[in-house]
Amino acid sequence: MTLVQLEYLVAVDTHRHFATAADHCFITQPTLSMQLQKLEEELGVQVFDRSRVPVRPTEIGKDIIAQARIVLAESKKIQEIVQNQKQELSGELRIGVIPTLAPYLIPLFIMGFLEKNPNVKVVVQELMTSEIVEKLNHELLDVGLLVTPLENKSIKELPLFYEAFVSYINPSHPLAQQQHISASQA
């Protein structure tokens, strides 16, 4: 079993199509299929149900793929340790951001970050919250910028800022006389 085989396994699960997964991995579809077949033979189980389109993992395949994602994430940490030791960031940083934040938040940090980290390629995608969460869970994004709380145990949330809400109220309305209004009053 190799990390490359696990990468191919995750790619097929993510794209649910062998040819698309192969393109994503920059290999031919027969090469990908052969490597996955070798892995399945080594494990003694079938990971994917190939009789269905799109391809779907078998029941045991779901568990194997979940573990493969963990192994791949952990293996990336070894590279991060080396980069941290060198005090140099490199690679690709994939950021998903909701459209209401993108034009205001990204310009505040992107140029400074790129100047300090010239070896990092930043890929920014404007996505809806549900798409960001799905891509984070499938490790297709490294960071998501969105409104919280998500209440998703598999995603670590770190607040960047809190935004004040302002209400515009007719002067004759009873709430207009109050200094503060709770959400339950609105």
Secondary structure, DSSP 4 states (H G I P E B T S, - for coil): --HHHHHHHHHHHHHSSHHHHHHHHTS-HHHHHHHHHHHHHHHTS--EETTSSS-EE-HHHHHHHHHHHHHHHHHHHHHHHHHHHHT---EEEEEEE-TTTHHHHHHHHHHHHHHH-TTEEEEEEE--HHHHHHHHHTTS-SEEE--S----TTS---------------TTSGGGG-S---TTT-
